[in-house]
């Protein structure tokens, strides 16, 4: 990957009030508006340089952290999606930042929404890309349209910790050393034709790095993500007065998080700016466009 021009990368360990550690990587200008990125499931603290370049071009500072149990971030058994907001607040305090914007991709989407809802005085705008809806969302068949691999995974999560652990451990062994060239075959039916068309070059390198980072210290992060998805999120999805604006991006060729999830979020987040994109998959998101729109939305709240 090409290095970011004129941008130093800071790697740090942030301590939480309950004495956990969080692995954080911050590329880009130290005086830029923090853009906190929530990785997918599974994932970790890896940098996708096109995303970092797009943020830097808009004078933003990309902040990537590994959720509890991923990489060198301490596990937090029983965590909810809502718990991400407190961790992000500690990271921002460590960086000396008061305001921020946030973006979550795939399994990171609900965690980004949590930050917007639970840190409304600090969060200026939210973007969720290919994000799942709540597991018990009214009127939504949550598993409908998912690839068989995800149906199996979330059925195991719904059955409980023992079942999802038994399901994930052999999968983690397969992806621990995965390379970019092996991705397409390994993803099976999870990757639609739209995703296969873009899964090469920098994106393939990044996704493979994410998978390796996700299981580098075990399956705790992946397991606890899955368990959090099938429980109550711990916050309402509907925006309250004072909540930041939200972007919802979803493709209709997504086999990992079906199109109906994006439609549900768009319908249940008042005044969401929605992009329901025909022909797009889970991975074919125009990140530079999303980051630009996210930062434009944030301007009135950043002052």
C-alpha positions as CSV (number, residue, x, y, z in Angstrom):
1,X,0.0,0.0,0.0
2,X,1.1,3.5,-0.7
3,X,2.0,5.6,2.4
4,X,0.0,8.5,3.4
5,X,1.7,11.8,2.3
6,X,2.9,14.1,5.1
7,X,0.9,12.2,7.7
8,X,2.3,10.6,10.8
9,X,0.6,7.5,12.3
10,X,0.2,7.3,16.0
11,X,-0.4,4.0,17.7
12,X,-1.5,4.0,21.3
13,X,-3.1,2.0,24.1
14,X,-5.9,3.7,25.9
15,X,-6.9,2.7,29.4
16,X,-10.6,2.7,30.4
17,X,-12.0,3.5,33.8
18,X,-12.6,-0.2,34.4
19,X,-8.9,-0.9,33.6
20,X,-9.3,-2.4,30.2
21,X,-7.0,-1.5,27.3
22,X,-8.0,-0.3,23.8
23,X,-5.8,-0.6,20.8
24,X,-6.0,2.7,18.8
25,X,-4.4,3.8,15.5
26,X,-4.5,7.4,14.4
27,X,-3.2,8.4,11.0
28,X,-3.4,11.9,9.7
29,X,-3.1,15.5,11.0
30,X,-3.2,15.8,14.8
31,X,-5.4,18.9,14.6
32,X,-8.0,17.4,12.3
33,X,-11.6,16.7,13.3
34,X,-11.6,13.1,14.6
35,X,-13.4,10.6,12.3
36,X,-13.9,7.6,14.6
37,X,-14.2,4.4,12.4
38,X,-15.9,1.3,13.7
39,X,-14.7,-1.8,11.9
40,X,-16.9,-4.7,10.7
41,X,-17.3,-8.1,12.2
42,X,-14.9,-9.7,12.5
43,X,-12.3,-6.9,12.4
44,X,-9.6,-5.0,14.2
45,X,-7.4,-1.9,14.2
46,X,-6.2,-1.9,10.6
47,X,-5.9,1.1,8.3
48,X,-7.5,1.2,4.9
49,X,-5.4,3.9,3.3
50,X,-7.9,5.1,0.8
51,X,-10.2,5.9,3.8
52,X,-7.3,7.6,5.6
53,X,-6.4,9.7,2.5
54,X,-10.1,10.7,2.0
55,X,-10.2,11.9,5.6
56,X,-6.9,13.7,5.4
57,X,-8.0,15.5,2.2
58,X,-10.9,17.0,4.2
59,X,-8.7,18.0,7.2
60,X,-10.1,15.1,9.3
61,X,-8.2,12.8,11.5
62,X,-9.1,9.1,11.1
63,X,-9.3,7.3,14.4
64,X,-9.4,3.4,14.2
65,X,-9.8,1.3,17.3
66,X,-10.2,-2.4,18.0
67,X,-13.4,-3.2,19.9
68,X,-13.0,-5.2,23.1
69,X,-11.6,-8.7,22.5
70,X,-10.1,-7.9,19.1
71,X,-6.3,-7.5,18.7
72,X,-4.7,-6.2,21.9
73,X,-8.0,-4.6,23.2
74,X,-9.0,-6.3,26.4
75,X,-12.1,-8.5,26.2
76,X,-15.3,-7.2,27.8
77,X,-17.6,-10.2,28.2
78,X,-21.3,-9.4,28.1
79,X,-20.7,-6.1,26.4
80,X,-23.6,-4.4,24.6
81,X,-23.4,-2.3,21.5
82,X,-24.2,0.7,23.6
83,X,-20.9,0.2,25.5
84,X,-19.0,1.4,22.5
85,X,-20.0,5.0,23.3
86,X,-18.1,5.0,26.6
87,X,-15.0,3.6,25.0
88,X,-15.1,6.2,22.2
89,X,-15.5,8.9,24.8
90,X,-12.3,7.7,26.6
91,X,-10.4,7.6,23.4
92,X,-11.5,11.1,22.5
93,X,-10.5,12.4,25.9
94,X,-7.1,10.8,25.5
95,X,-6.7,12.5,22.2
96,X,-7.8,15.9,23.7
97,X,-10.8,16.1,21.3
98,X,-14.2,17.4,22.3
99,X,-16.2,16.9,19.0
100,X,-16.0,14.2,16.4
101,X,-17.8,12.4,13.6
102,X,-18.2,8.7,13.3
103,X,-18.6,6.0,10.7
104,X,-19.4,2.3,11.0
105,X,-19.2,-0.3,8.2
106,X,-21.1,-3.6,8.5
107,X,-20.9,-4.8,12.1
108,X,-19.5,-1.4,13.0
109,X,-22.7,0.4,11.9
110,X,-24.7,-0.2,15.1
111,X,-21.7,0.9,17.2
112,X,-21.5,4.2,15.2
113,X,-25.2,4.7,15.8
114,X,-24.6,4.1,19.5
115,X,-22.1,6.9,19.6
116,X,-24.5,9.3,17.9
117,X,-27.3,8.5,20.3
118,X,-25.4,8.3,23.5
119,X,-22.8,11.1,22.9
120,X,-25.1,13.7,21.2
121,X,-23.2,16.7,22.6
122,X,-19.9,15.5,21.1
123,X,-20.9,13.6,17.9
124,X,-21.6,15.9,15.0
125,X,-22.7,13.3,12.4
126,X,-22.9,9.6,11.9
127,X,-22.6,7.3,8.8
128,X,-23.6,3.7,8.8
129,X,-22.7,1.6,5.8
130,X,-24.2,-1.8,5.1
131,X,-25.3,-1.9,8.8
132,X,-27.5,-4.5,10.3
133,X,-30.7,-3.5,12.0
134,X,-31.7,-4.5,15.5
135,X,-32.2,-8.3,15.8
136,X,-35.8,-8.0,17.0
137,X,-36.7,-5.1,14.7
138,X,-40.5,-4.9,14.2
139,X,-41.6,-6.0,10.7
140,X,-38.1,-7.3,9.7
141,X,-37.2,-10.9,9.0
142,X,-33.6,-10.5,10.2
143,X,-32.1,-13.5,8.5
144,X,-34.0,-13.3,5.2
145,X,-31.7,-12.8,2.3
146,X,-28.5,-13.5,4.2
147,X,-25.9,-16.0,2.8
148,X,-26.0,-19.4,4.4
149,X,-22.7,-18.7,6.2
150,X,-24.2,-15.8,8.1
151,X,-27.5,-17.6,8.8
152,X,-25.5,-20.4,10.5
153,X,-23.4,-17.9,12.5
154,X,-26.2,-15.8,13.9
155,X,-28.4,-18.9,14.6
156,X,-25.4,-20.1,16.7
157,X,-25.2,-16.7,18.4
158,X,-28.9,-16.7,19.2
159,X,-28.5,-20.2,20.7
160,X,-25.8,-18.8,23.2
161,X,-22.2,-18.4,23.9
162,X,-21.2,-22.0,23.9
163,X,-22.8,-22.6,20.5
164,X,-21.3,-19.6,18.8
165,X,-17.9,-20.3,20.3
166,X,-18.0,-23.9,18.8
167,X,-19.0,-22.5,15.5
168,X,-16.4,-19.7,15.3
169,X,-13.3,-21.5,16.5
170,X,-12.8,-23.6,13.3
171,X,-13.6,-20.6,11.1
172,X,-11.0,-18.5,12.9
173,X,-8.4,-21.2,12.4
174,X,-9.0,-20.9,8.6
175,X,-8.7,-17.1,8.4
176,X,-5.8,-16.6,10.9
177,X,-3.3,-16.5,8.0
178,X,-5.6,-15.6,5.1
179,X,-4.1,-13.7,2.2
180,X,-5.8,-11.3,-0.2
181,X,-5.7,-14.0,-3.0
182,X,-7.6,-16.4,-0.8
183,X,-10.4,-14.1,0.1
184,X,-12.9,-14.6,-2.7
185,X,-12.9,-18.4,-2.3
186,X,-13.0,-18.3,1.4
187,X,-16.0,-16.0,1.6
188,X,-18.2,-18.4,-0.4
189,X,-21.8,-17.1,-0.8
190,X,-21.2,-14.1,1.4
191,X,-19.6,-12.2,-1.5
192,X,-22.1,-11.2,-4.2
193,X,-21.0,-10.6,-7.8
194,X,-20.9,-6.9,-7.0
195,X,-18.5,-7.6,-4.1
196,X,-16.3,-10.0,-6.1
197,X,-15.9,-7.3,-8.8
198,X,-14.2,-4.9,-6.3
199,X,-12.4,-7.4,-4.0
200,X,-8.9,-6.9,-5.3
201,X,-5.9,-4.5,-4.9
202,X,-6.0,-2.3,-1.8
203,X,-9.5,-3.4,-0.7
204,X,-8.6,-7.1,-0.8
205,X,-5.3,-6.4,1.1
206,X,-7.3,-4.5,3.8
207,X,-10.1,-7.1,4.2
208,X,-7.5,-9.9,4.6
209,X,-5.6,-7.7,7.2
210,X,-8.9,-7.2,9.0
211,X,-9.6,-10.9,9.2
212,X,-6.1,-11.7,10.4
213,X,-6.2,-8.9,13.0
214,X,-9.7,-10.0,14.2
215,X,-8.5,-13.5,15.3
216,X,-4.8,-12.7,16.1
217,X,-5.5,-13.1,19.9
218,X,-8.5,-15.5,19.7
219,X,-12.2,-15.2,19.0
220,X,-13.4,-13.1,22.0
221,X,-14.1,-10.0,20.0
222,X,-15.9,-11.8,17.2
223,X,-17.9,-13.9,19.7
224,X,-18.9,-10.9,21.8
225,X,-19.9,-8.9,18.7
226,X,-22.2,-11.7,17.5
227,X,-23.8,-12.0,21.0
228,X,-24.3,-8.3,21.2
229,X,-26.1,-8.2,17.8
230,X,-28.7,-10.7,18.9
231,X,-29.4,-8.9,22.2
232,X,-31.0,-5.5,22.9
233,X,-28.6,-2.8,21.6
234,X,-29.0,-0.8,24.8
235,X,-30.2,2.4,23.1
236,X,-33.1,3.5,20.8
237,X,-32.4,3.7,17.1
238,X,-34.9,6.6,16.6
239,X,-33.2,9.9,16.8
240,X,-34.1,12.1,19.7
241,X,-34.0,15.9,19.8
242,X,-30.4,17.0,19.7
243,X,-29.2,13.8,18.0
244,X,-26.7,14.2,15.2
245,X,-27.7,13.7,11.5
246,X,-27.3,10.1,10.2
247,X,-26.3,8.8,6.8
248,X,-27.6,5.3,5.8
249,X,-25.8,3.5,2.9
250,X,-27.0,0.1,1.7
251,X,-26.7,-1.9,-1.5
252,X,-29.4,-4.2,-2.9
253,X,-26.8,-6.9,-3.8
254,X,-25.5,-7.4,-0.2
255,X,-25.5,-11.0,0.9
256,X,-23.9,-10.3,4.3
257,X,-26.4,-7.6,5.5
258,X,-29.5,-7.8,3.3
259,X,-31.0,-4.7,1.7
260,X,-34.1,-4.9,4.0
261,X,-31.8,-3.9,6.9
262,X,-30.9,-0.7,5.3
263,X,-34.5,0.0,4.4
264,X,-35.5,-0.6,8.0
265,X,-32.9,1.7,9.4
266,X,-33.8,4.4,6.8
267,X,-37.5,4.1,7.8
268,X,-36.8,4.2,11.5
269,X,-34.2,6.9,11.9
270,X,-36.1,10.2,11.4
271,X,-34.6,12.5,8.8
272,X,-31.9,10.0,7.9
273,X,-30.1,10.9,4.7
274,X,-30.5,7.6,2.8
275,X,-28.6,6.0,-0.1
276,X,-30.3,2.7,-1.0
277,X,-28.1,1.8,-4.0
278,X,-29.1,-0.5,-6.8
279,X,-26.4,-2.9,-8.0
280,X,-24.1,-2.3,-4.9
281,X,-22.9,-5.0,-2.6
282,X,-21.5,-5.1,0.9
283,X,-18.0,-3.9,-0.1
284,X,-18.7,-1.5,-3.0
285,X,-19.1,1.7,-1.0
286,X,-17.7,5.0,-2.4
287,X,-15.8,5.9,0.8
288,X,-14.5,9.2,-0.4
289,X,-18.1,10.3,-1.2
290,X,-19.4,9.1,2.1
291,X,-16.6,10.8,4.1
292,X,-17.2,14.1,2.2
293,X,-21.0,13.9,2.8
294,X,-20.5,13.0,6.5
295,X,-18.2,16.0,7.1
296,X,-20.5,18.3,5.2
297,X,-23.4,17.2,7.4
298,X,-21.3,17.8,10.5
299,X,-20.4,21.4,9.7
300,X,-23.4,23.1,11.4
301,X,-22.7,21.1,14.6
302,X,-18.9,21.5,14.6
303,X,-19.2,25.3,14.6
